[in-house]
Amino acid sequence: EKREKETEKTFPSKILDECGFVAWHKTDDVFFKPKGNVFISLDLPHFLSSPRAYVLGDLFRQATEESLSEYAYDAEIASLSYSLSLTKKGLQLKVGGYTHKLHLLLYKVVERIKTLTVEDAVFERLKERTVRDYANFFRQQPYRHALYNQNRALTSNKWKIHDQIEEIKTIKIGDLREFAKSALDYADVECLVFGNFTEEKSKEIVVKIKGLLNTKPLSPSLRSNIRAVKLNPGTTYSLQREGFNPDDVNSCVCVLYQVGEENYPKLAALSMVGHLIREPAFDQLRTKEQLGYTVFSVPSDIYGALCLLIIVQSPTKGAKYLDSRVEAFLAKYREEIVKMDGKTFSSNLDALIKKKLEKDKTMAQEAKRHWDQVLYKQYKFNKAALEVEDLRKLTKEAVLSFYDRYIGISKTRSKFSTQVFGKDTPIPSKAEEGAKEEAKMKMDEAKKEDGTIAPVKPAETLPPVPEDTATQVEVRDADEFVRSMTLFPAFFR
């Protein structure tokens, strides 16, 4: 039977901070299970310094996992597990399970990361697998390719998958061994010990980890410095690419409306807009217009820069047309906000607040929530409560003002449209844009299954597309675009 406590819930507290090594601890005060999690982030900027370094880091990670496969199997039988992954900072280690033996698996993995040796046969097998994995990226869904293209154009230090493929072809076993020798010489380390651990036991664990890693701290100038592109107001940027998979008929648009650096008033308004449009966007674009099965909208955050993201993927319509339908929906939905009565607005706001204040359903969910704050160096462990404070102050007028400034066409909006075109809907020329898609739409609607022609539906059946009066900028080269733009302050500090 689950025990209940009336005591006030606590947040992680810092238990160690010295020489580039920071550790946090939180004892589980909700679930009361004999389990725990240890998270470790290794800030290794040299892993991300070039496409070659990134590939070597990826091979290093896989070789570590390969060398621990038998040990990990035994640990799994004891309900213990670990994962090692590459992040935007370097490496991330997660270990979880019953706390009685968790520290043994943790120490084993950390020791292996520090002292890795790679056999020739293992290297060749991993290299072959990695080449295959990189190549499989081109077979993924177009919306993933759109997100990839968007990230390359809107963030610093994002390498081309093509460059990674070229680099791995030239990497030899000696390159990986040399890389592994000094891989962890310099690193900033941050960790969280969560669960059925006392503060004393947590300190014992982190001190042991610190000794095993034995890393030297990074100088401030070498720390991870990932930054997002700051889009100009009153500007619509478009990045058009043919699909990576020449056999895929699907096209996709990924539309990003940038709001700016995070603060709680902006976050509250963005969350409310995201909550309001989620179901109507799906209903209009998926159900009524039948553009495709993949339709979703979500408030997002690109390295500290808030935005609203809308993605539509279609097997029959081109990406340029999909972009126009997103704009038509947003213009139409503004009218819905204007007409919305106070009771409807309040019920939606209450539903959003209730969702924000939902309790974590599992230990893993709570652990991840705290770890995300540590990993991204935000440390806002009570973020949900702070968000809700501003949500409670929100009015329909404030939401409409936010919508007009950042979402609807205006002199203040910053929009970035990433478009991926399928094999049957090539990138249109300037002369073809608009007219060709409109004609195709009418013909498609007119054809019945039996081949006869039905009366053409009037244009009024679909919300009209508003004229985008913003400055239009076509992005041809992602790297050049990033270099030419102002960037937001560094996300990782």
N, C-alpha and C positions, 0 to 999 in steps of 0.2 A: 504494500500500500504506500502510495506517495505521501511523504511527510510534508507538512506545511510549516512555514515559519513566518512570524509577523515582523521579523527584523527587517530593517531597511536594506534593500539590495545595494551591493557595493560595486565599484568600478575597479579596473586594473590599477595597480599602484607600481611605481618604479622601485625596483629593489637593487639595481646596480647601474652605475653610469660612470664608466672610466675608460679612457684610451680607445674611443671608438666602439665600445661595447656597451649596449644599453639593454637592460632586461626588465620585463614587466611580469607581474604576478596577479592572479585572481583566483581565490578559492571558490569553487562552485557553491552557491548558496540558494540554488533553485531546484536542481534535479536530484541531488544527494545520491549519486551513483559512484561506485569505486572506479571511475574512469577519468581520463584526462587527455589533454592535448598539449604538445609543445610545438611551437612555431618558431622557425629561425629564418631571418632574411639576411642574406649576404650581399652587401652592396659591392659589386665587382664591375666597375665601369669598363675595365679592359675586355670583359666578355662581350661588350656591345660597341667596341671602338671601330669595328669594320665588319663587313660581311664574313670575312675569313675567321675573325675572332669569334663571331657569333656561332658559326658552324662548329668550330673547335669546342666552344662551350657546350653546344648541343651534344656533340660526341662524348665529351667529358661526362656530362650528366648521364647519358645512356650507358657508358662504360661502368660508371659507379653502380647503377642499378643492376647491370649484368653481373658484376662481381659479388653482389649481395643476394642473388636470386635464391640460392639454397637457404641462406639464413632467413630471408624474408618469408619463405614458405613455412619454416618452423615457427616463426613469429606469428604468422597468420593462424596457425592451429591454436595458438595461445590467445587469439583475438587481439592481436597487435598488428598494426600496419604503418607504413610510411609512404610518403610520396616526395619526389624530388623534381622540381620544375624550374625552367628558365622564366625569369620575369623581366620587366623593363629595367630592373636594377642589377640583376645578376642571377643568383640562385635562391630558391626558397625550399626549405625542408619542413615537412609536417609529419609528426609522429603522433599516433593516437591509439587508445585502447585502455586496458586495465592498468592502473597505476602501479600495481605491485611489481611488474617487470618492465614497465615502459622505459624506464631510464636505461636498461641494458640494451634495448634495441636502439635507442637514441644515441648512446655512446658509440655503438658499433658503426652506425651509419656515419656519424661525424668523423670518426677515426678513419673510415674508408675514404671519405671525401678528401681528407687531408693527405693520405698516403697512397693514393690510387696508383696501381700499376696495370698496364694493359698488355694482354697477349696478342700476338700477330693474328691468330685465327679469329679472336673476338673482334678486333678492329675491322677486319675485312667484312665480317658478318654485319657489324653495325653500320659500316659505311654503305654497304649495299642496301640495307634497310632504310637508311636515311635518304639516300638518293630516291628510292621508291616513294617514301613518304612526302618528300618535297614535290615530286612530280604529281602525286595524287592531289595536291592542292588545286591543280588546274581542272580537276574533275568535280570539284565541289560546286555547291549551288551558287548561281550568279549573285545572290544577295551577299554571300560571303566575300566574293570578289569585289563587290561594290564597297563593302566595309573596309577591305584591304586598301583599295584605291583611295578611299576617303582618309584613312589613317595616315597613309603615306603623304598626303597633301596637307594634312592639318597638324602633324606632330613632327618634332625633330627626332633624329636618330632612328629612323625606320628604314631598314634595308630592303632592297628588292629581292623577291624570291628567286628571280632569274640569276642574280649575283650569287646567292647562296648555292644554287645548283652548280654554277661554274666553279666556285671555290672548292666545293667538296670533291670534285673530280681530281683536283691536284693535291689534296691533302694525303700525306703518307703517315705511317705509324710513328715515325720519328717526330713528326710535327706534333702529334697528340701527346706523345710522351714528354716532349719539351714543354708543351703548354701545361701539362699536369704538374710538372715539377714546381712551378711558381704560381699556379692558379690561385692559391689562397694566401699568398705572401702578404698582400695588402688588401684589406677589406674593412668596411664598417659593418658591424653586426648588431642586429636588433632582434630580440626574441620575446615571446610571451609564453609563460607557463600557466595553464588554465586547468581547473578541475579539482580533483580530489588530492590536492597538494597543499601542505601548510606553507607558510612563507619561509620557514626555516629549510624545509626540504627543497623548495624552489631555488633558494639561494645556493644550496649545495649543488643542485643540478646545473645552474648557469655558470657557477665557478668552474665546475668540471668541464663544461663545454668550452669555456674560454681558454682553459689550459690545453685542451685537445686541438682547438683551432690554431692557437698561437699566432694570430694574425697581427700585423702592424696596422695602425689606423691610417686611413686615407687623409691626405691634406685636403683642406676645403675646396681647392680648385679642381680636384679630381673626382669629387662626389658626383653621383648621378644627377643629371641636369636636364630632365625631359621637360619640354615646353610645348605648349599648344599655340597654333597660329591665331592671331587676333584679326578677325575679318573686319573689313571696313563697313561702317554703317551705310545704308542706302545702296548696297551693292549685292547683286546676285552673281555668284560664281558657278560655273558649270564645268565639270570634268567628264568627258565622254570617252568611253573605251569599248572596243569590241570584246565580246566574251572570250575568256581564256579557252573555253572548250568549244571548238568549231562545230561540234555536233549538237550543242544545246540550243533549243529553240527559245528558251526563256530569256526575257529581258528584265532589267530591274532598275529601279531608281531608289536611291538612298538620299533623302532630303534632310539637311541639317539646318536648323534655325538657331543661331548662336545667341546666347543671352549675356554671357560675360562671366567675370570672376564670381565665384560662389559667395553669397551672403544669405542670411536667413529670410529676409523679405523676398528676394528674388526666387529662392528655392521654394518658398511657400506658394508663390504665384505660379511658378512653373509646374509644381506638383499638382496644383489644382487644374491647370489647363490640361496636363497630361491625363488626369483622372476624368475630366469632362469629355475629352474627344476620343478616348480609347474605343469605346463601344460604337459610337456614331461613325467613326472613321472606318471601322471594320464593316459595319452595316452598309455604308454608302459605297465604299470602294470594292469590297469583296462580294457582298450579297446582292446589292442593287445593280452595280455596274459590271459585276462578274469579271473583274480584271485578272484575278488569279487567287490561288489559295493562300499565298504568303502576303499578308497585310498586317502590319502592326505599327503602333506608335508608342513611343516611350520617352519620358524625360531622361536625359543622360548627362554624363560628366566626362569630358575628355581632358584628363590631367588638370583638373581644377577649373575648367571652362564649362559652364552650364550650357545645355542645349536641349532642344526638342528634336527627336529623330523620328522620321516617318519612312517606312520601307514598304514598297509594293513590288512584287515580282509577278510577271505575267507571261504565259506561253504564246499569247496572240498579239499583244500590243507592244509597241516600241517604248523605250525608256523615256524619250522626249514627251510622248503622249501621256505616259504615267505621271510624269512631273506636272503636266498641265492639269490632270485630274486631281492631284493632291492640292494644287492651288485653288481649284474650283471648290473642293470640299471645304478648305479652310475659310474661303470667303463666305460660303453659305453658312458655315457653323458660327461665324461671328454674329449673324442674324439671330441664331438660336440663343446665344448668350444675351443679346439685347432683349429678346422677348422673355427670357427666363424669369419666372416670378421668384419672390423672396423665399417661399417655402421650398421650392425645388432646389434653389441654390444652397440653402441651409442643409437640406437633407444630403446633398452631394458632399458638402464640406464635412458634415458629421461622419459620413461614411469614410472619407479619406482620413480624417483624424483617428477614427477607430482602427483603420488599417495600420496607420503609423505607430499606434500604441499597442498593437498586438504583441503578446508575449511570445518569446522564443519557444518553439515546440520541442526542440531537442537541444542537448548539450552542444552538439556540433554546430547548430545554428547560432547559438550565443557566442561560442568560441570564434566563429568566423566573423561575426559582427565586431567583436572587440579587435580581432587581428587586423581587419581591414583598416581600422583607425591607426594601428601601429605601423602597418606596412607602408601606408601612404603618408605617414608622419603628420597626421591630422590631430589625433588624440582627443577627439570629440566623442567621448564614450557615452555621453548622454545626448547625442545628436538628435534622436527622435523627439525627446521632450523639448529641446530647443526649437526644432522645426514646428512643433505643435503650437508653441507660444505665438509664433507669427501666423500660423494658419488660423488661430482663433480670432485674430485681428482682421482677417481678410474679408473684403467686401466685393460684391459683384462689380462695382465701379472700378475697384483696383485691378481685378482680373481683366476686365475689358480694356483698361488702360495698358496693362502689361501685354495683352494680346495685340493691340494696335501697334505697340512699339516694337515688339520682337517677332511676332508670328505673321500678322497680316502685311500686305505690301505697303511699304511706307519709306520715308526718307531715313528712318532709323534702323530698319531691319537689315540683318546680315544673314544671307542665305547661301548655302553651299549644296549644290545638286550634283551627286555622283551618279552617272548613268552608265549602265552596262547593257550592250545590245546583243540579242540572240542572232542566230544564223539567218532567220527569216525576216528580221527587221534591222537592216544595217543602219549605221549612223547616217542620218539624213544630211543632205547638202543644205546650204542656206536657202536655196530656192524651194527645196522640197519640204522644208519644215512646216508643220501645221497642216497644209492643204492635203498632203498625201495621207496622213493619219486620219484626218477627218473624213476623207472620201472612203477610205478602207472601213472605217467604223460604220458608215451608213450602208455600205454594201454588205457587211457582215450581218447587220441587223435585218436587212431586207431578205436575206436568203433563208428559206425554210429547209427543214431536213429533207423534204421530198424534192428539193431542187427548184421549186417554184419561187416566185418573188412576192414577198409580202409588202404591204404599203410601208413606205419609209416613215419611221417615227419622227415626229417633229423635234427640232433641236432643244425645245424647252423641256423635254423629258430628262435631260441631264443639266445639272447646275452649270451655268456659263463660266467660262474661264476668264478671270479678270486680267486686265492688261498689266504686265509687270513694268512699271515706269522706272524701276531702279537702274542704276548703271550695270551694264552686262559685261562680265569678264569671263573669257574662255581660258581655262587652265590647260595648257598643253603639256607641261613638264612639271611633275610634282616637286622634284628637288629644287628646281629653279624658283618655283612658286614659294616654297618655304623660305628660301634664302632672301627673297624679295620682300617678305612681309614682316611686320612687327610681331613679336612673340609675347605671350603672357609671361609673367614671372615664373621662375622655375617651380615645378610642382613638388619635386623632391628636394628638401633642403638639408 
